[in-house]
Amino acid sequence: MLDYIIVGAGLSGIAVAEELLSRGKKIVIFEDHSQNSSTVAGGLYNPVILKRFTLAWNADNQLELALPFYRNLEKKLGVELIEDLPVYRKFFSVEEQNNWFEAMDKPQLSPFLDGELVSQLNPMIPSDFSFGRVKGTGRVDTGLLTGKYKVYLKEEKLLEEETFQYNDLRIESDGISYRNLRAGKIIFCEGFGMKNNPFFNFLPLHGNKGEYIIVHAPELKLNVAVKSSVFVLPQGNNMYKIGATYDNRDTDPGPTIKARETLINQLKKLITCNFEVVGQVSGIRPASKDRKPLVGQHPEHSSLFVCNGFGSRGVIIAPSIATSLISHIEDKNPLDSEIDIRRFQNS
């Protein structure tokens, strides 16, 4: 008998699996590759919301768990996942520069904002008002991570590559059964796929579509990330990822011409050199109405759990939220009320 079945092998499913395996639990993961938000994500870990110069929700604490988590996965999978990548914010006015310095006075933000502004960052990215650097930023190769982790799961015979059929789930007095499998508990880590989950589709999960274009720009010669109206993320070999768009109305995961044109126009306003669009990727980010994760136990079935709603910051959020959930289940530690799905049951 298994201890847990996990549905979904994106960032949430990987983090939950790692926490359970570290406790010696017997698991199996179902993955049908229907959700790709973890794969196409920019992978940037940046604790600062650069539109308003505020700290993202619990980002300082989440980073303390996230980086060791990915370093351990590097050793386990034998790959390099983490890359230090400086992030610079382009300022558009003296007022924005002043807001940056005001934000530096806040104790939680001061460790992450560099007080020495850069007047010129790159000859192809002109600015009249300098650039500010966020400290302690970098990138996790989420595509490499999810791919290599599935290889590991296959080797350990922990992966079922098929669509989980909810109608075949049986809830029993001492756990659950699914076809020929029996387990004590099941955790759904399906991303936006949770909209089709009859056990948890009562939760206010919203799709936030994000699209990137991939451009080739040999003249740009940029080796840092730049945030303006869009992010410019260097990929190596003169390739850059440009994005991302945010659309909470479109739930079709495919790329759109509208997003492509929007990103091209925004990039033209940022850089002065020529570029060629060579690709486009898109995915649906799972987010809740209050922008906090959706974590916890089903209100009626004690063996059913959910770990979802990470939005665009799954790289930072996933390790700490998975740790909290498994500690809640195994050690009976209470969940933070900000992430517990009971906040919606009581409203």
C-alpha positions in Angstrom: 0.0 0.0 0.0 1.2 3.5 -0.9 1.3 6.3 1.6 0.4 9.0 -1.1 -0.7 9.4 -4.6 0.3 12.7 -6.1 -1.5 14.1 -9.2 0.7 16.5 -11.2 4.5 16.7 -11.6 5.0 20.4 -12.1 6.8 22.6 -9.5 4.1 21.9 -6.8 4.1 18.1 -7.4 7.9 17.9 -7.4 8.2 19.9 -4.1 5.5 17.7 -2.5 7.2 14.5 -3.7 10.6 15.6 -2.4 9.2 16.4 1.0 7.4 13.0 1.2 10.4 11.0 -0.1 12.7 12.7 2.5 10.3 11.3 5.1 10.6 7.8 3.7 7.1 7.7 2.3 5.9 5.5 -0.5 4.5 7.5 -3.4 3.5 7.4 -7.0 2.9 10.4 -9.2 0.4 10.7 -12.1 1.4 13.1 -14.9 -0.2 13.5 -18.3 1.8 16.6 -19.5 -1.4 18.6 -20.0 -0.2 21.6 -17.9 2.9 23.4 -19.0 3.1 26.6 -16.8 6.1 25.2 -14.9 7.9 24.3 -18.1 7.4 27.6 -19.9 7.9 29.8 -16.9 10.8 32.3 -16.9 12.1 30.6 -13.7 13.3 33.9 -12.2 13.5 34.1 -8.5 13.1 37.7 -7.5 11.7 38.7 -4.2 10.7 42.2 -5.2 7.6 43.3 -7.1 9.3 45.8 -9.4 6.1 47.6 -10.4 5.7 49.0 -6.9 9.0 48.3 -5.2 7.4 46.1 -2.6 8.4 42.7 -1.2 6.4 39.8 -2.7 4.3 37.9 -0.1 6.6 36.1 2.3 9.3 36.1 -0.4 12.2 36.6 2.1 11.3 33.5 4.1 10.4 31.5 1.0 13.9 32.2 -0.6 15.6 30.7 2.5 13.9 27.4 1.7 13.9 27.6 -2.1 17.6 27.9 -2.8 18.7 24.9 -0.7 15.8 22.9 -2.1 17.0 23.5 -5.7 20.7 22.9 -4.8 19.7 19.5 -3.3 17.9 18.7 -6.5 21.0 19.6 -8.5 23.0 17.0 -6.6 20.2 14.4 -6.8 19.6 14.8 -10.6 23.2 15.6 -11.5 22.4 18.8 -13.4 22.9 22.5 -12.9 19.5 24.2 -12.3 20.4 27.5 -10.6 22.1 30.4 -12.3 22.8 33.7 -10.6 21.2 36.4 -12.7 21.3 40.1 -11.8 17.9 41.9 -12.3 17.9 45.6 -13.2 14.8 47.8 -13.1 14.7 50.6 -15.7 13.5 53.8 -14.2 11.1 56.1 -16.1 11.2 59.2 -13.9 13.0 60.9 -11.0 9.9 60.0 -9.0 10.6 56.3 -9.6 14.2 56.7 -8.5 13.0 58.4 -5.3 10.5 55.6 -4.7 13.4 53.1 -5.0 15.3 54.9 -2.3 12.2 55.2 -0.1 11.7 51.4 -0.4 15.3 50.9 0.7 14.4 52.4 4.0 12.0 49.5 4.8 13.8 46.8 6.8 12.4 43.9 4.8 13.3 45.4 1.4 16.7 46.9 2.2 18.7 43.6 1.8 17.4 43.3 -1.8 17.7 46.8 -3.2 21.1 48.2 -4.3 21.6 51.9 -3.5 24.1 52.5 -6.2 22.2 53.2 -9.4 23.7 52.5 -12.8 23.4 55.3 -15.3 24.1 53.1 -18.4 23.5 49.4 -18.4 23.8 48.6 -22.1 24.3 50.8 -25.1 21.2 49.2 -26.8 19.0 50.0 -23.8 19.0 53.8 -23.3 17.5 55.4 -20.2 17.3 59.0 -19.0 16.8 57.9 -15.4 19.3 55.1 -14.7 18.7 51.5 -13.5 18.4 49.9 -10.0 19.6 46.4 -9.2 17.8 43.9 -7.2 20.2 41.8 -5.1 20.1 38.0 -4.6 18.3 37.2 -7.8 18.7 34.3 -10.2 17.0 31.8 -12.4 16.0 28.1 -12.0 15.9 26.1 -15.3 12.3 24.9 -14.7 12.2 23.1 -18.1 15.3 21.1 -17.3 14.1 20.4 -13.8 10.7 19.0 -14.7 12.2 17.0 -17.5 15.0 15.4 -15.4 12.7 14.8 -12.5 10.3 12.8 -14.6 13.3 10.7 -15.8 14.2 10.1 -12.1 10.6 9.1 -11.3 10.6 6.7 -14.2 13.8 5.1 -13.1 12.5 4.7 -9.6 9.1 3.4 -11.0 7.3 6.2 -9.3 5.6 7.7 -12.4 2.4 6.9 -14.1 2.2 8.8 -17.4 -1.5 9.0 -17.9 -4.5 11.2 -17.2 -5.9 10.7 -13.7 -9.5 9.6 -14.0 -11.5 11.1 -11.1 -14.4 8.7 -11.6 -12.0 5.8 -10.7 -11.1 7.3 -7.3 -12.7 5.5 -4.4 -12.8 7.1 -1.0 -12.5 4.5 1.8 -12.5 4.6 5.6 -8.8 4.1 5.8 -7.6 6.0 2.7 -8.3 5.8 -1.0 -8.1 3.4 -3.9 -7.5 4.1 -7.5 -7.8 1.1 -9.9 -5.2 -1.4 -8.6 -3.6 1.1 -6.2 -4.3 1.8 -2.6 -3.0 4.7 -0.6 -3.5 6.5 2.6 -3.9 9.9 1.0 -3.9 11.7 -2.3 -2.6 15.2 -3.0 -3.7 17.1 -6.1 -1.0 19.4 -7.6 -2.6 19.9 -11.0 -2.1 23.6 -11.6 -4.9 25.1 -13.7 -6.1 21.5 -14.4 -7.8 21.7 -11.0 -10.7 23.4 -12.7 -11.7 19.9 -13.9 -11.3 18.3 -10.5 -14.7 17.5 -9.1 -13.4 17.4 -5.5 -11.7 20.8 -5.5 -13.3 22.8 -8.3 -15.3 24.7 -5.7 -12.2 26.7 -4.9 -11.7 30.1 -6.6 -8.9 29.1 -8.9 -8.3 31.5 -11.8 -6.2 31.1 -14.9 -3.7 33.8 -15.6 -2.3 33.2 -19.1 1.3 34.2 -19.7 3.1 34.3 -23.0 6.8 34.8 -23.9 8.4 35.4 -27.2 12.0 34.2 -27.9 14.1 36.6 -29.9 17.5 36.5 -31.6 19.4 39.8 -31.1 23.1 39.5 -31.8 23.8 43.2 -31.2 22.2 43.3 -27.7 25.0 41.5 -25.8 23.1 41.5 -22.6 24.0 39.1 -19.7 21.6 40.4 -17.0 17.8 40.5 -16.8 16.2 43.9 -17.4 12.7 44.8 -16.2 10.9 47.6 -18.0 7.3 47.2 -19.4 8.6 43.6 -20.1 11.3 41.4 -18.8 14.3 40.6 -21.0 15.9 37.4 -19.9 19.1 36.3 -21.6 19.1 32.6 -22.7 22.6 32.4 -24.2 23.8 32.4 -27.8 22.2 35.8 -28.4 18.8 34.5 -27.6 16.4 36.3 -25.2 13.1 35.5 -23.6 10.7 38.4 -23.6 7.6 38.6 -21.4 5.4 37.9 -19.9 1.9 38.9 -20.7 -0.9 38.5 -18.1 -4.4 37.7 -19.3 -7.0 36.4 -16.9 -9.7 36.0 -19.5 -8.1 33.7 -22.1 -7.9 30.1 -20.8 -6.7 28.6 -24.1 -3.1 27.5 -23.5 -2.0 28.1 -27.1 0.1 31.2 -28.2 -1.7 34.2 -29.6 -0.9 36.7 -32.3 -2.1 39.5 -30.0 0.4 38.7 -27.2 3.2 38.3 -29.8 2.5 41.8 -31.2 2.2 43.3 -27.8 5.6 41.9 -26.7 7.2 43.0 -29.9 6.0 46.5 -29.5 7.1 46.7 -25.9 10.5 45.4 -26.8 10.9 47.9 -29.6 10.4 50.7 -27.0 13.1 49.2 -24.8 16.0 48.3 -27.1 17.4 50.1 -30.1 19.0 47.1 -32.0 17.3 44.8 -34.4 15.9 41.4 -33.3 14.2 38.5 -34.9 11.3 36.6 -33.2 12.2 32.9 -33.4 9.7 31.3 -31.0 6.7 31.8 -28.7 5.6 29.9 -25.6 2.5 30.2 -23.4 0.9 28.6 -20.4 -1.9 29.1 -17.9 -0.7 30.1 -14.4 -2.9 28.9 -11.5 -3.9 31.7 -9.2 -6.5 32.3 -6.5 -8.6 35.4 -6.2 -6.6 36.7 -3.2 -3.3 35.7 -4.9 -2.3 33.3 -2.1 -1.8 29.5 -2.6 -4.6 27.0 -2.2 -3.5 24.4 0.3 -5.2 22.0 2.6 -7.6 19.2 3.3 -10.9 18.6 1.6 -13.8 19.7 3.9 -15.5 16.3 3.7 -12.9 13.7 2.8 -9.9 13.6 5.2 -7.7 11.7 2.7 -7.9 14.3 0.0 -5.6 17.3 -0.2 -4.7 20.1 -2.6 -1.5 22.1 -3.2 -2.1 24.7 -5.9 -2.5 28.4 -6.8 1.1 29.5 -7.0 0.6 32.0 -9.7 3.7 33.4 -11.4 6.0 32.8 -8.4 6.0 29.1 -8.2 9.8 28.8 -8.2 10.0 30.7 -4.9 6.7 29.5 -3.4 6.6 25.7 -4.1 9.3 24.4 -1.6 8.0 26.3 1.5 4.3 25.6 0.7 5.0 21.9 0.2 6.9 21.7 3.4 4.0 23.4 5.3 1.4 21.0 3.8 3.3 17.8 4.6 4.1 19.1 8.1 0.4 19.8 8.5 -0.6 16.3 7.4 2.2 14.3 9.1 3.0 16.4 12.1 -0.4 17.9 12.7 1.1 21.4 12.5 -1.6 24.0 11.6 -1.5 25.6 8.2 -1.1 29.4 7.9 -4.6 30.8 7.6 -3.5 32.8 4.6 -3.0 29.7 2.5 -5.4 27.2 4.1 -8.4 26.6 1.8 -10.7 26.8 4.8 -10.5 30.6 4.3 -12.9 30.2 1.5 -15.1 27.6 3.2 -15.7 30.1 6.1 -16.4 33.1 3.9 
